[in-house]
């Protein structure tokens, strides 16, 4: 195998496929990047068996061939080489020579026959979504994925296509995040994708109007972005019926400026770091909201203007859960919907029906 390639191009390809290489596998071959040189293209693949990423890189191929090389070391070498053309060729004794200007590395490589094949996926059952829309939907839900390993299904995001809508849903027992977008398709499908996978997909997606094709099988999902493909296994099991968690009616509604509320909660939470509860108290009155927090560190009182419809109440929250929601909203004004000091709070954007968040309150000790 002999090829030349511009440093920046191969470095970009390495950084994409490295996202699938965790280094936690019991198979040493999976700590490597598979490189196939063919025609005028390099195919790079990284995999940890759960997630595989393949990307194409333009190169000048003088002699076709394939190798697997340690991902961490190869990435470091390429990153530190001069910004110039790199030549890579296989030598005797399982070595490849990497040459760039006056730098020469001889590096051991592995045989490709142990590297696992990518799962076969028939791309007939597919949906298409704009990259920027999907990126925004993942960002707006992934923070609510469960970190607790006792319920593996909640470590994923529900990916639901139903009634010409794409819904992404995440919940961890304390909060629930839902994002939806219109999708012109008659396909109905419901799968749960590992949150880890979607976070890596989000890093590869660009903020552009270009399409990503998404294909499903019983066990896998494929994201196809022209030159890059991401294949992930799906989580087994049934996701929780999230619709049953949403209250059907509310007794009070609070309209508030999102940034003002976020800033006030961030300041109040400085005094709420005592223990793990991050407890802040919200005292909802007709024209203002008083936020307080007391701990061994001290106490704080914040006051902001609101519009309240309904009875005045006191309610407490883990400030982190509220801040996660507010930071992922875009509208200037948000609506908080509640029934009592112990029932869930639903938060929505005032001018956008495509996102809905639910946060459970903390029960106040009287």
Residue, then its C-alpha position, 0 to 999 in steps of 0.5 A: x500500500x502506498x498513498x499520499x494525502x494532505x495532512x489536514x484531510x487525513x487528520x479530519x478523517x482520523x478525528x471523525x472515526x476516533x469518536x467510535x474508538x473507546x479503548x475499552x474493548x477486550x479486542x486489541x484490534x479495536x484500538x486501531x483505525x482500519x485504513x483501506x486505500x483504493x482508487x483515489x480514496x482512503x476508507x477509514x473505519x473506527x469501531x467498538x462493536x457497539x458503534x462504528x464510524x466510516x469516513x472517506x478521505x481524498x488521496x493519491x493512491x499509488x498502490x492499493x492495500x489495507x492496514x489497521x494502525x493504533x488509533x491513538x499513536x497514529x492520530x498523535x503522529x499525524x497531528x504533530x507533522x508539518x502542514x504538508x503532504x504526507x506519504x504512507x507506504x507499507x514496508x517489510x516486517x509489519x511496518x509502515x513508513x510515514x514521511x512528511x517533509x524531513x520527518x520519517x516514522x516507521x510504525x508497526x501495523x496490524x493485519x486487517x483480517x481480525x477487524x470486524x466487518x460493518x453490519x449489513x444494512x439495507x438502506x431501503x427503509x429510511x428517513x431524511x432529516x436536515x443536519x442542523x435540525x437533528x443536531x438541535x434535537x439531540x442537543x435539546x434532549x441528551x442532557x436528560x439521559x439517565x446516568x444510572x446504569x440500573x435502567x439501561x433503556x433510560x441511557x438511550x434516547x427514544x427515536x420515534x417517527x409517528x404521524x409525520x412527526x419525528x420525536x426525540x425523548x429522554x428521561x432519567x426519573x427526575x426530568x423529561x425532555x421532548x423535541x419534535x419536528x414535522x417529517x414528511x414520511x409515512x414510516x412509523x418506527x420506534x427505536x431507542x438509541x444509546x445516548x453515547x452514540x447520539x452525542x457522537x453523531x451530534x459532534x459530526x453533524x454540521x449546522x447546515x441545511x444538508x440532509x442526513x439519511x437515517x436507516x433502521x434495522x431490528x438491531x441497528x441504526x445507520x446515519x449516512x452523511x454522504x462521506x461519513x457513515x455512523x452505525x450503532x446498535x440499538x438498545x433492547x427493551x421498551x421505552x417508558x410511556x412518556x406521554x403518561x408522565x405529562x400532566x393533562x391539565x394545570x392550575x397555574x401558568x407563569x410567563x417569565x423572561x428565560x434569560x432573567x430566570x436563568x441568571x437568577x437561578x445561576x446566582x441562587x445555586x451558588x448557595x445551593x451547593x451544600x450536598x447533592x440536592x442543589x435545592x432552591x425555593x421558588x415563591x410564586x406571587x402575582x407579579x414577581x418570583x422570589x428565589x431563595x436558597x439557604x445552606x451552611x454556605x450562606x443564603x441568597x434572595x433573588x427577585x424577578x418579574x413574572x406574569x402569574x395566572x392562578x394561585x400563589x404557591x411555593x415550590x422547590x427544585x434541584x437548580x441543576x435540572x432547571x438550568x439544564x432546561x433553560x440553557x437548551x431553550x431558545x425563545x426569550x419567553x418561557x411558560x412554566x405550568x404547574x398545579x401544586x408545590x408537589x406536582x411536576x412542572x412543565x416548561x415550554x417556549x412561549x412561541x415554539x411548540x416543538x419542545x417540552x420539558x418536565x421537571x419534578x419538584x423537591x418536596x419541602x420539609x415543613 
